[in-house]
Amino acid sequence: MSRTWSERAALLAIALWAWLAMMLTHELGHVLAAWATGGAIVSVELRPGWLSHTLVRPNPAPSTVLWGGFLCGWLAPLLSAPWWRIERGLIGPALRAWTAFCWLAGGVYLAIGGGERLTDTGQLLLAGWPHWLLVVVGVVVAAVGFAASRRAWTAIDKRLEAEPLGWRATAGWWLWLAVWIAGQGAAHGLLNGSLGQG
């Protein structure tokens, strides 16, 4: 079924938000793990459009900080489960698709990120984690995410066939995306300001 311009615009806003929210939950995991283990956070990059990262020096528990990003990126989206049943404006289906995307993206990143030393996977390899284990865990998580993602996007498609999305819902998604971008940028500024990075 062909989509209206309003539906295409809403799906684009949802996809952009899902990417930003995935990056945020991943970095949040690094930050929380660093704080919990006594690491000193040097800087955190959260601004939309920038490559997100968290620098910790000294880092007394590098493996914990690295795994914190993956685990938070996989588990934090599950906290949205109480809202998965909200069908209005695609809220529930979009949250399910985001959760699945976080699993898919995080699993792929863990499985194939070892080729670059500066990635989280590359750092886990330097910390002594077996490459085969990272690949196996990554592939399993990515497979779960892929299957859930297919279900979520199929549900979105069926929902749109049953009840087309109007311009108000599309405007709502773009407003939500704008608020999210502003909030994520503000969080970047506040967090780095507290670290003395400005």
C-alpha positions as CSV (number, residue, x, y, z in Angstrom):
1,M,0.0,0.0,0.0
2,S,1.4,3.4,-0.9
3,R,1.7,5.8,2.0
4,T,0.4,9.4,2.2
5,W,2.9,12.2,2.5
6,S,1.7,12.6,6.1
7,E,2.4,9.0,6.9
8,R,5.8,9.1,5.3
9,A,6.7,12.2,7.2
10,A,5.6,10.7,10.5
11,L,7.6,7.5,9.8
12,L,10.7,9.6,9.1
13,A,10.3,11.5,12.4
14,I,9.9,8.2,14.2
15,A,13.0,6.7,12.6
16,L,15.1,9.8,13.4
17,W,13.9,9.8,17.0
18,A,14.6,6.1,17.3
19,W,18.2,6.6,16.2
20,L,18.7,9.5,18.7
21,A,17.1,7.7,21.6
22,M,19.1,4.5,20.9
23,M,22.4,6.5,21.0
24,L,21.3,8.3,24.2
25,T,20.4,5.1,26.1
26,H,23.7,3.6,25.1
27,E,25.8,6.5,26.3
28,L,23.6,6.8,29.4
29,G,24.8,3.2,30.3
30,H,28.4,4.2,30.0
31,V,27.9,7.3,32.2
32,L,26.0,5.3,34.9
33,A,28.5,2.5,34.9
34,A,31.4,5.0,35.1
35,W,29.8,6.8,38.1
36,A,29.0,3.5,39.8
37,T,32.6,2.2,39.5
38,G,34.3,5.5,40.5
39,G,35.5,6.4,37.0
40,A,36.1,10.0,36.2
41,I,34.1,11.1,33.1
42,V,36.1,13.4,31.0
43,S,33.5,14.2,28.4
44,V,30.2,12.8,27.0
45,E,29.0,13.6,23.4
46,L,25.3,13.5,23.3
47,R,24.5,16.2,20.7
48,P,22.3,15.0,17.8
49,G,24.3,14.8,14.6
50,W,27.6,14.1,16.4
51,L,29.2,10.7,17.0
52,S,28.2,9.8,20.5
53,H,30.9,8.7,22.9
54,T,31.9,8.8,26.6
55,L,35.5,9.3,27.7
56,V,36.4,8.0,31.1
57,R,39.9,8.7,32.7
58,P,40.8,7.2,35.1
59,N,38.6,4.2,34.4
60,P,39.0,1.6,37.2
61,A,36.5,-0.8,35.6
62,P,36.7,-0.4,31.8
63,S,34.8,-3.7,31.1
64,T,31.9,-2.6,33.4
65,V,31.7,0.8,31.7
66,L,31.8,-0.7,28.2
67,W,29.2,-3.4,29.0
68,G,27.1,-0.7,30.7
69,G,26.5,1.0,27.3
70,F,25.3,-2.2,25.7
71,L,23.2,-3.4,28.6
72,C,21.5,0.0,29.2
73,G,21.0,0.3,25.4
74,W,19.2,-3.1,25.4
75,L,17.3,-2.9,28.8
76,A,16.3,0.8,29.2
77,P,14.0,0.7,26.1
78,L,12.0,-2.1,27.8
79,L,10.9,0.5,30.4
80,S,8.7,1.8,27.7
81,A,6.6,-1.4,27.7
82,P,3.7,0.1,29.7
83,W,3.0,2.4,26.8
84,W,3.2,-0.3,24.1
85,R,-0.5,-0.7,24.0
86,I,-1.2,2.9,23.1
87,E,-2.3,2.8,19.5
88,R,-3.2,6.4,19.0
89,G,-0.8,8.3,16.9
90,L,1.4,5.1,16.6
91,I,2.8,5.7,20.0
92,G,2.8,2.1,21.2
93,P,3.9,0.6,17.8
94,A,6.7,3.2,17.6
95,L,8.0,2.4,21.1
96,R,8.0,-1.3,20.2
97,A,9.9,-0.6,17.0
98,W,12.4,1.6,18.9
99,T,13.0,-1.2,21.5
100,A,13.6,-3.7,18.8
101,F,15.9,-1.3,16.9
102,C,18.0,-0.8,20.1
103,W,18.5,-4.6,20.3
104,L,19.3,-4.9,16.6
105,A,21.7,-2.0,16.5
106,G,23.5,-2.8,19.7
107,G,23.8,-6.5,18.7
108,V,25.3,-5.6,15.3
109,Y,27.6,-3.1,16.9
110,L,28.9,-5.7,19.4
111,A,29.2,-8.4,16.8
112,I,31.1,-6.5,14.1
113,G,32.6,-3.5,16.0
114,G,35.9,-5.3,16.8
115,G,37.6,-4.2,13.6
116,E,38.2,-0.7,15.0
117,R,40.2,-0.3,18.1
118,L,38.3,2.8,19.3
119,T,34.8,1.1,19.3
120,D,33.3,-0.4,22.4
121,T,33.8,-3.9,20.9
122,G,37.4,-3.0,20.1
123,Q,38.0,-1.8,23.7
124,L,36.4,-5.0,25.1
125,L,38.9,-7.0,23.0
126,L,41.8,-5.0,24.4
127,A,40.4,-5.7,27.9
128,G,40.7,-9.4,27.2
129,W,37.2,-10.4,26.2
130,P,37.2,-13.3,23.7
131,H,36.2,-12.2,20.2
132,W,34.1,-15.2,19.6
133,L,32.0,-14.5,22.8
134,L,31.3,-10.9,21.7
135,V,30.3,-12.1,18.2
136,V,28.0,-14.8,19.6
137,V,26.3,-12.4,22.1
138,G,26.0,-9.7,19.4
139,V,24.5,-12.1,16.8
140,V,22.0,-13.5,19.3
141,V,20.9,-10.0,20.5
142,A,20.8,-8.7,16.9
143,A,18.7,-11.7,15.8
144,V,16.2,-11.1,18.6
145,G,16.1,-7.4,17.6
146,F,15.7,-8.2,14.0
147,A,12.7,-10.5,14.6
148,A,11.1,-8.0,17.0
149,S,11.8,-5.2,14.5
150,R,10.0,-7.1,11.7
151,R,7.0,-7.7,13.9
152,A,6.9,-4.1,15.1
153,W,7.1,-2.6,11.6
154,T,4.6,-5.1,10.2
155,A,2.3,-4.0,13.0
156,I,2.8,-0.3,12.1
157,D,2.0,-1.1,8.4
158,K,-1.2,-3.0,9.4
159,R,-2.2,-0.2,11.7
160,L,-1.7,2.4,9.0
161,E,-3.8,0.2,6.6
162,A,-6.6,0.0,9.1
163,E,-6.5,3.7,10.1
164,P,-4.4,6.1,8.1
165,L,-2.4,8.7,10.0
166,G,-3.5,12.3,9.9
167,W,-1.5,15.4,9.7
168,R,-2.1,16.1,13.5
169,A,-0.3,12.9,14.5
170,T,2.5,13.7,12.0
171,A,2.9,17.2,13.4
172,G,2.9,15.6,16.9
173,W,5.8,13.3,15.9
174,W,7.8,16.2,14.5
175,L,7.2,18.3,17.6
176,W,8.3,15.4,19.7
177,L,11.4,15.0,17.6
178,A,12.2,18.8,18.0
179,V,11.7,18.6,21.7
180,W,13.8,15.5,22.0
181,I,16.7,17.1,20.0
182,A,16.5,20.2,22.2
183,G,16.4,18.1,25.3
184,Q,19.3,15.9,24.2
185,G,21.4,19.0,23.3
186,A,20.6,20.6,26.7
187,A,21.5,17.4,28.5
188,H,24.9,17.4,26.6
189,G,25.5,21.0,27.7
190,L,24.5,20.4,31.3
191,L,26.5,17.2,31.7
192,N,29.6,18.5,30.1
193,G,29.2,21.8,31.9
194,S,29.2,19.9,35.2
195,L,32.4,18.2,34.0
196,G,34.0,21.6,33.3
197,Q,34.0,20.9,29.5
198,G,31.4,23.7,28.6
